[in-house]
Amino acid sequence: MSDIDLAIKSSKKLEAMLTKLGAEGRGLHEKVSSVEKKLPDKLVRKLRFIATVRNKVVHEDGYEKIDDRRGFIDAVKEAERELAKLGGGAPGGKWKLYLVLFLVAAAGAAYLWWKWLR
């Protein structure tokens, strides 16, 4: 994956997680600003770093490689973990909901089966 793809996809994922926390705005910086008071300072700094790198990669002519790719990836992973703990949920984390719905449906079916046998 290119650094441009990495920066854009990572930012989109974090934006989605922030939206689950009630964030509003057009980009990562705006979304962070809208919920900044709900977030720990360290997380805000991480998210600002990620947003700044993303903007630099996308908007600055000739800047196509992230200077500290490993540091960027680590910051993204840490931000994802912290946002998930705050209720932002991991993107694609709907499997728990589906499991609960399945278990409720199975319990209902078992109850109806038991009633039918009586």
C-alpha positions in Angstrom: 0.0 0.0 0.0 1.3 3.4 -0.9 1.8 6.1 1.7 -1.0 8.1 0.1 -3.4 5.1 0.4 -2.2 4.5 4.0 -2.8 8.1 5.0 -6.2 8.4 3.4 -7.6 5.0 4.5 -6.3 5.5 8.1 -7.9 8.9 8.3 -11.2 7.7 7.0 -11.3 4.9 9.6 -10.5 7.3 12.4 -13.1 9.8 11.1 -15.7 7.1 11.2 -14.8 6.2 14.8 -14.9 9.8 15.8 -18.4 10.2 14.2 -19.6 7.4 16.5 -18.5 9.6 19.4 -20.6 12.4 18.0 -17.9 14.3 16.0 -19.0 16.6 13.3 -17.0 18.3 10.5 -15.6 17.7 7.1 -12.2 16.3 7.9 -10.2 14.7 10.7 -9.0 18.1 12.1 -12.6 19.4 12.2 -14.0 16.2 13.7 -11.3 16.2 16.4 -12.1 19.8 17.2 -15.8 19.1 17.6 -15.2 16.4 20.3 -11.8 17.6 21.7 -13.2 18.1 25.2 -14.2 14.4 25.4 -10.8 13.1 24.4 -7.6 12.8 26.4 -4.9 15.4 25.4 -2.5 12.7 24.3 -5.1 11.2 21.9 -5.9 14.7 20.5 -2.2 15.2 19.7 -2.0 11.8 18.0 -5.0 12.5 15.9 -3.7 16.0 15.0 -0.4 14.4 13.9 -2.2 11.9 11.8 -4.4 14.6 10.2 -1.4 16.8 9.5 0.5 14.0 7.8 -2.6 13.0 5.8 -3.0 16.6 4.6 0.7 17.0 3.8 0.6 13.7 1.7 -2.5 14.7 -0.1 -2.0 18.4 -0.7 1.8 19.2 -0.8 3.3 18.8 -4.3 6.2 16.3 -4.2 5.4 14.9 -0.7 4.5 11.3 -1.4 6.3 9.4 1.3 5.6 9.7 5.0 8.8 10.7 6.7 8.2 8.4 9.7 6.0 5.7 8.3 6.4 3.4 11.3 5.6 6.2 13.7 2.5 7.1 11.6 1.3 3.5 11.6 1.9 3.2 15.4 0.0 6.4 16.0 -2.9 5.2 13.9 -3.1 1.9 15.8 -2.9 3.6 19.2 -5.6 6.1 18.2 -7.9 3.3 17.0 -7.5 1.4 20.3 -8.1 4.5 22.4 -11.2 5.5 20.4 -12.6 2.0 20.6 -12.2 2.2 24.4 -14.1 5.5 24.4 -17.0 4.0 22.5 -16.0 4.8 19.0 -16.0 1.1 18.2 -13.7 -0.5 15.7 -14.9 -0.2 12.2 -16.4 -3.5 11.1 -17.0 -4.4 14.7 -20.7 -5.3 14.2 -20.1 -9.0 14.7 -21.0 -8.7 18.4 -24.4 -7.2 17.5 -25.0 -10.0 15.0 -24.0 -12.6 17.6 -26.4 -11.1 20.2 -29.2 -11.0 17.6 -28.5 -14.6 16.6 -28.6 -15.7 20.2 -31.9 -13.9 20.9 -33.4 -15.5 17.8 -32.1 -18.9 18.7 -33.5 -18.6 22.3 -36.9 -17.5 20.9 -36.9 -20.4 18.5 -36.0 -22.8 21.3 -38.8 -21.4 23.5 -41.4 -21.8 20.7 -40.2 -25.3 20.0 -40.5 -26.2 23.7 -44.0 -24.6 23.8 -45.0 -26.6 20.7 -43.9 -29.9 22.2 -46.0 -29.4 25.4 
